Amino acid sequence: MADQPGRRRAEKFGRRGELAAAFWLSLSAYRIRARRVRTPVGEIDLVASRGHALAFIEVKARSTVAERDRALAAVNRSRIVSAAQWWIARHPHYAGWPMRFDIIGLAPFSLPRHVKGAFDATDHRGNSWL
């Protein structure tokens, strides 16, 4: 397999974005419960709580505000919900907590954009995935 410096650079940029998002959340009284959760069905960037509410957070770091805003609209919801199901199954003490799905968008020289409750865990027919 050929070396992919562009891929490594993008991965490093994404990791820095996740670190910045975790710091931003900590300043907003969130407690980071998990980072970069890899599951058989996908990855969760951050799991955080505030009070007794749990948020599964997708982080999108882009080089411009316009790219950030486009990325916020292009989140793979089913992957994140499936990964959240997997995580909750392994951490059942959180099962009764209210949950939501957030997105944090980052771009240089702008404040993070935190979209709380960006989507819910229902499919197009209204069936809950959790």
trRosetta pair geometry for C-beta under 8 A, 3 or more apart (Angstrom, degrees):
i j d omega theta_ij theta_ji phi_ij phi_ji
4 7 3.7 26 125 17 122 121
4 8 6.4 146 96 -17 72 83
5 8 5.6 -54 -146 38 37 111
5 9 6.1 40 155 -22 68 105
6 9 5.6 -53 -147 36 31 113
6 10 6.4 31 154 -18 64 106
7 10 5.8 -54 -148 36 30 111
7 11 6.4 32 152 -20 64 106
8 11 5.6 -53 -148 35 32 114
8 12 6.3 32 153 -18 65 105
9 12 5.8 -54 -149 37 30 111
9 13 6.3 33 151 -20 64 106
10 13 5.5 -52 -146 36 32 114
10 14 6.3 34 153 -20 64 106
11 14 5.7 -55 -150 37 30 113
11 15 6.4 31 153 -20 64 105
12 15 5.7 -51 -147 34 32 112
12 16 6.5 32 154 -17 63 104
13 16 5.9 -56 -152 37 30 110
13 17 6.5 34 148 -22 63 106
13 61 5.9 -162 147 107 87 127
14 17 5.4 -53 -150 34 34 115
14 18 6.5 34 153 -19 66 101
14 59 7.4 129 -166 100 77 108
14 61 5.7 176 -111 42 47 118
15 18 5.7 -50 -149 34 34 111
15 19 6.5 35 151 -18 64 104
15 36 7.9 3 -118 -75 85 134
16 19 5.6 -52 -149 37 35 114
16 20 6.3 36 152 -19 66 105
16 61 7.1 137 81 -161 80 173
17 20 5.6 -54 -147 38 32 111
17 21 6.2 32 154 -20 66 106
17 59 5.3 159 129 149 104 121
17 60 7.5 -79 160 119 150 15
17 61 2.7 -120 -90 -48 149 140
17 106 4.8 -179 -143 51 100 143
18 21 5.6 -52 -144 37 31 112
18 22 6.3 34 154 -20 64 104
18 35 6.5 114 157 -160 124 106
18 36 6.7 61 166 -58 165 92
18 45 5.3 -143 -115 -172 112 105
18 46 6.6 169 -157 -50 93 102
18 59 4.9 160 -93 53 67 160
18 61 7.7 -94 -31 -24 56 126
19 22 5.8 -52 -148 34 30 112
19 23 6.5 31 152 -18 63 105
20 23 5.6 -54 -150 36 32 113
20 24 6.3 36 151 -21 66 105
20 61 7.5 101 46 -97 126 126
20 106 5.9 95 91 -122 133 155
20 112 7.2 172 134 -71 104 124
21 24 5.5 -50 -146 36 33 115
21 25 6.3 34 154 -18 65 105
21 45 7.3 24 74 139 150 128
21 46 6.3 -140 111 -21 119 149
21 57 6.9 -178 152 139 133 135
21 59 4.5 -131 -10 -112 162 127
21 104 4.4 128 -134 97 122 151
21 106 6.5 -113 -63 -45 94 127
21 112 6.4 137 -107 -132 71 148
22 25 5.7 -53 -148 37 31 112
22 26 6.4 35 152 -23 63 105
22 32 5.1 24 -150 -88 105 145
22 35 6.4 -16 -81 -97 143 121
22 46 5.9 -176 -83 -111 87 135
22 48 7.8 179 -126 -78 70 124
23 26 5.6 -53 -149 33 32 114
23 27 6.6 33 152 -18 63 103
24 27 5.9 -56 -155 34 31 112
24 28 6.6 15 150 -7 63 111
24 104 7.0 152 74 -156 139 144
24 112 4.9 7 -132 17 169 153
24 114 7.3 -168 132 -61 129 122
25 28 5.6 -68 -151 46 35 105
25 30 3.8 -51 168 56 96 137
25 32 6.6 108 91 -69 129 90
25 46 7.1 165 -4 156 160 155
25 48 5.3 -77 170 -128 150 165
25 57 7.5 -114 -75 -38 146 173
25 104 7.7 -91 -55 -69 103 153
25 114 8.0 135 -85 -110 80 138
26 29 8.0 67 -176 -59 31 11
26 30 6.3 -85 -77 65 33 78
26 31 7.8 65 -111 -103 72 33
26 32 6.7 -39 -69 -22 96 105
28 50 7.6 -44 122 -98 89 137
28 114 7.9 -32 -10 -28 171 173
29 50 5.9 81 110 -135 87 104
30 48 4.3 21 171 170 124 129
30 49 6.7 148 -160 72 75 30
30 50 4.8 -59 -102 -67 69 98
30 55 7.4 -54 -137 38 131 128
31 48 6.4 156 75 -160 42 74
31 49 5.1 -20 58 61 97 85
31 50 7.2 159 11 -80 75 47
32 35 6.4 14 174 -54 124 96
32 46 6.3 -72 -135 -158 96 105
32 47 7.5 100 -167 77 58 55
32 48 5.3 -39 -103 -101 49 89
33 47 4.4 -64 70 108 106 99
33 48 6.1 176 7 -102 86 27
33 49 5.7 64 -41 -10 120 100
33 54 7.4 -22 5 -134 154 97
33 94 8.0 67 -167 -83 164 148
34 37 5.0 42 139 -63 129 114
34 44 7.1 51 101 92 116 119
34 46 7.2 157 86 -159 59 41
34 47 4.1 26 46 38 96 115
34 87 7.2 -158 52 -148 159 132
35 45 7.4 -22 -155 163 62 50
35 46 5.8 -9 -110 -105 65 69
35 47 7.9 -128 -60 25 33 72
36 43 6.6 -23 -161 -169 57 117
36 44 7.9 156 -149 82 11 56
36 45 6.6 -1 -81 -143 50 42
37 43 6.4 152 80 -159 55 61
37 44 4.1 0 54 52 112 99
37 47 6.4 36 -22 -19 139 115
37 83 6.8 134 102 169 109 116
37 87 5.8 26 160 -93 157 125
38 43 5.3 -23 -102 -103 59 91
39 42 6.0 2 62 58 99 47
39 43 6.9 171 21 -89 75 36
39 44 7.2 45 -8 -8 115 94
39 82 7.7 -171 101 121 138 82
39 83 4.6 160 35 -135 138 82
39 86 4.2 115 -156 93 144 154
39 87 6.7 -96 -70 -52 136 79
40 86 6.8 180 37 -122 82 152
41 79 6.7 -176 145 -149 84 64
41 82 4.1 -104 141 131 144 120
41 83 5.5 -156 85 -72 95 65
41 85 7.9 1 54 58 153 102
41 86 5.8 172 28 -34 115 139
42 76 7.4 -149 -135 103 150 127
42 79 3.8 131 -91 -179 164 97
42 80 6.7 -95 112 -71 143 36
42 82 6.1 94 18 76 117 105
42 83 4.3 -96 76 -54 93 120
43 83 6.4 -32 70 -122 4 158
44 47 5.9 41 132 -52 136 92
44 56 5.5 -75 -145 -159 125 100
44 57 7.6 85 178 51 88 49
44 58 7.8 -92 -147 -79 57 66
44 80 6.6 99 -103 -143 80 76
44 83 4.8 180 -46 128 94 130
44 84 6.5 106 -88 -72 135 67
44 87 6.3 -22 2 -43 152 146
45 57 5.8 -80 75 101 101 75
45 58 5.5 110 11 -131 123 35
45 59 4.3 -160 157 11 162 96
46 55 7.9 9 108 105 95 92
46 56 7.8 156 87 -162 55 39
46 57 4.1 -18 68 63 101 113
46 59 6.5 70 -5 -35 109 112
46 104 7.9 10 32 16 136 129
47 54 6.9 -9 -173 -171 92 100
47 55 7.3 163 -156 84 46 52
47 56 5.8 -16 -105 -106 76 63
47 57 7.2 -178 -83 17 26 84
47 87 6.5 -168 -80 169 148 156
48 54 7.6 154 85 -156 38 54
48 55 5.1 -17 66 61 86 100
48 57 6.0 14 12 -10 109 130
49 52 7.2 -7 -174 -129 119 22
49 53 6.4 156 -153 78 73 45
49 54 5.2 -32 -96 -99 90 60
49 55 7.1 168 -89 15 36 76
49 97 7.4 -49 -123 -178 119 155
50 53 5.8 -19 64 61 74 98
50 55 7.3 20 6 -7 96 118
52 97 5.5 -138 166 -129 78 98
52 98 7.2 88 115 24 77 89
53 97 6.4 161 -120 172 27 100
53 98 4.6 -31 -118 76 86 102
53 99 7.4 169 -169 -86 69 27
53 100 7.0 11 172 6 111 105
54 94 5.6 70 -65 -173 154 122
54 97 4.7 84 -12 112 110 133
54 98 7.1 170 25 87 72 49
54 99 4.8 -24 74 -106 99 77
54 100 7.6 162 88 24 54 61
55 99 7.4 156 -88 -159 32 59
55 100 5.4 -21 -110 70 78 86
55 101 7.4 143 -160 -106 69 17
55 102 4.8 10 -174 1 122 120
55 116 7.5 -68 -119 -136 137 81
56 80 6.1 147 130 173 125 102
56 83 7.6 151 -166 92 139 97
56 84 4.5 -70 -68 -94 164 119
56 87 7.5 150 -104 48 120 148
56 99 7.0 24 -9 -173 98 106
56 100 7.6 -162 27 95 72 40
56 101 5.3 -25 67 -111 96 70
56 102 7.3 161 76 27 42 72
57 101 7.8 163 -86 -163 36 49
57 102 4.6 -19 -107 74 83 99
57 103 7.1 155 -159 -98 67 23
57 104 5.9 21 -178 -5 117 104
58 75 5.3 120 91 -138 163 125
58 80 5.8 -68 -59 -97 118 142
58 101 7.5 23 -5 -179 101 92
58 102 7.4 -171 27 96 67 51
58 103 4.9 -21 68 -112 96 77
58 104 7.5 179 87 26 47 65
58 118 7.9 -84 40 50 109 151
59 103 7.7 161 -88 -162 25 58
59 104 5.1 -17 -112 67 73 98
59 105 8.0 161 -162 -86 51 28
59 106 6.9 9 -174 -2 94 114
60 68 6.2 136 115 -148 106 68
60 71 4.0 168 -177 126 140 127
60 72 5.9 -153 46 -71 151 59
60 75 7.4 -106 -52 -81 128 96
60 103 6.5 10 1 -176 110 104
60 104 7.3 177 29 89 68 49
60 105 4.8 -18 71 -110 103 72
60 106 7.0 175 91 24 52 71
61 68 7.6 -26 -150 -106 24 98
61 105 7.8 159 -83 -163 34 47
61 106 4.3 -17 -109 68 76 112
61 107 7.5 161 -159 -75 55 43
62 67 3.7 -157 167 109 140 107
62 68 4.2 -160 44 -69 119 64
62 70 7.9 103 -93 52 171 89
62 71 5.4 178 -47 -7 131 141
62 105 7.3 -17 15 -166 105 93
62 106 7.2 153 24 81 59 60
62 107 5.5 -23 74 -93 80 91
63 67 6.0 31 50 46 68 150
63 107 6.9 40 128 -142 12 85
63 108 6.8 -2 -158 4 50 110
64 67 4.6 93 57 9 85 102
64 68 6.8 -141 96 -8 45 87
64 107 5.8 4 148 -152 14 130
64 108 7.9 -34 -91 39 36 90
65 68 5.4 -52 -148 34 33 117
65 69 6.4 32 155 -19 66 104
65 107 4.6 -173 -78 77 52 163
65 110 5.4 83 -87 -23 110 163
66 69 5.9 -55 -149 36 30 108
66 70 6.6 28 153 -16 63 105
67 70 5.7 -54 -148 37 34 110
67 71 6.2 35 153 -21 66 107
67 107 7.1 136 62 -103 88 120
68 71 5.7 -59 -151 36 29 112
68 72 6.6 36 151 -28 64 101
68 105 4.2 114 175 173 104 115
68 106 6.5 -150 -122 70 130 25
68 107 4.2 -101 -34 -47 140 114
68 110 7.7 -146 27 70 161 140
68 113 6.8 126 144 23 126 127
69 72 5.6 -43 -150 23 35 116
69 73 7.2 29 154 -13 60 102
69 105 6.8 84 -77 171 42 166
69 113 7.6 33 -88 40 74 168
70 73 6.1 -63 -162 36 36 107
70 74 6.5 16 150 -9 69 117
71 74 5.7 -71 -144 45 36 105
71 75 7.8 70 158 -61 63 74
71 105 6.4 145 78 -122 105 108
72 75 6.9 -19 -171 -33 35 107
72 103 5.4 130 -141 127 84 143
72 105 4.8 -51 -68 -62 112 135
72 113 6.9 -51 -79 99 147 129
72 115 6.4 111 -162 -10 124 145
72 118 7.6 -128 -175 -140 93 138
75 80 6.9 -5 163 -16 108 139
75 103 5.8 -116 -63 -94 152 134
75 118 7.0 51 35 127 157 141
75 119 7.3 -161 84 -1 128 135
76 79 4.1 26 122 19 116 120
76 80 6.6 140 93 -17 71 88
77 80 5.9 -64 -151 39 33 107
77 81 6.1 28 158 -16 71 109
77 101 7.3 81 -139 142 86 163
77 119 5.1 -70 -118 107 127 161
78 81 5.8 -55 -143 40 32 110
78 82 6.1 33 158 -20 66 108
78 123 8.0 42 -97 -104 102 90
78 129 7.6 -173 -132 -107 68 161
79 82 5.9 -57 -146 38 27 109
79 83 6.3 24 156 -16 64 108
80 83 5.7 -55 -146 39 30 110
80 84 6.2 34 152 -22 64 105
80 101 6.1 103 124 -142 133 127
81 84 5.5 -53 -147 35 32 114
81 85 6.5 38 151 -23 64 100
81 101 7.1 -49 -77 -77 78 145
81 121 4.9 140 -133 -127 121 88
81 129 4.6 47 157 97 135 149
81 130 6.9 -117 -166 -51 97 90
82 85 5.6 -47 -152 30 34 115
82 86 6.7 35 149 -18 63 103
82 129 7.4 -76 -68 171 58 132
83 86 5.5 -51 -152 35 36 115
83 87 6.3 36 150 -20 67 105
84 87 5.6 -53 -145 37 34 112
84 88 6.2 33 156 -18 67 105
84 99 7.1 127 177 177 135 143
84 101 7.3 -96 -48 -89 155 101
84 121 7.4 -108 77 -97 140 127
84 130 6.9 -45 109 -91 114 116
85 88 6.0 -55 -146 37 28 109
85 89 6.4 32 154 -23 62 107
85 129 6.7 -98 -57 144 127 92
85 130 6.1 -156 -89 -109 88 70
86 89 5.8 -57 -154 32 28 114
86 90 6.8 13 154 -6 62 109
87 90 6.0 -69 -155 44 31 103
87 91 6.1 -11 160 19 70 113
88 91 6.1 -76 -133 62 30 82
88 92 7.1 73 165 -98 65 44
88 94 6.1 -114 -127 85 78 103
88 95 5.7 105 -179 -95 106 72
88 99 7.8 -46 -81 -79 133 155
88 130 7.2 63 23 -147 162 107
89 92 7.1 7 -158 -71 27 83
91 94 5.0 21 123 15 106 114
91 95 8.0 173 105 -42 63 74
92 95 5.0 -11 -163 -25 60 122
94 97 4.9 -46 -169 15 69 126
94 99 8.0 83 152 -77 104 110
99 121 7.5 25 100 -19 118 134
99 130 6.8 -141 65 -168 143 175
100 116 6.6 33 126 179 146 76
100 117 4.7 -60 -164 -89 131 71
100 120 7.6 -55 -135 -105 69 68
101 117 7.1 73 57 -135 58 32
101 118 5.8 -85 110 53 84 86
101 119 5.2 -35 81 65 129 75
101 120 6.9 174 23 -102 111 24
101 121 7.0 132 -25 -56 124 80
102 114 6.5 -4 -179 -173 123 83
102 115 6.2 162 -160 84 69 59
102 116 5.2 -23 -109 -116 109 45
102 117 6.9 -2 -84 -22 73 30
102 118 5.8 111 -139 -7 31 103
103 114 7.8 167 87 -152 47 41
103 115 4.6 2 56 52 90 112
103 118 4.4 40 2 -46 102 164
104 112 5.4 -5 -171 180 102 120
104 113 6.9 153 -158 78 50 51
104 114 5.1 -10 -106 -103 84 70
104 115 7.5 -164 -77 22 36 70
105 112 6.8 152 75 -164 47 66
105 113 4.2 -9 56 57 101 107
105 115 7.4 44 -6 -10 100 105
106 110 8.0 163 -163 77 46 91
106 112 5.3 -27 -91 -110 79 84
106 113 7.8 -160 -66 23 36 74
107 110 4.9 19 75 41 95 121
110 113 7.8 -4 132 -36 117 94
115 118 4.2 67 119 -85 114 103
117 120 7.2 5 -166 -69 84 80
121 128 5.7 47 106 -160 96 75
121 129 4.4 -118 174 50 91 94
121 130 4.4 26 131 -8 161 104
122 126 5.5 -12 179 -149 130 33
122 127 6.2 148 -154 71 77 32
122 128 5.4 -44 -93 -92 77 50
122 129 6.8 -165 -93 -7 23 84
123 126 7.3 -50 67 17 64 18
123 127 5.1 -4 34 56 105 89
123 129 6.4 105 -42 -55 88 100
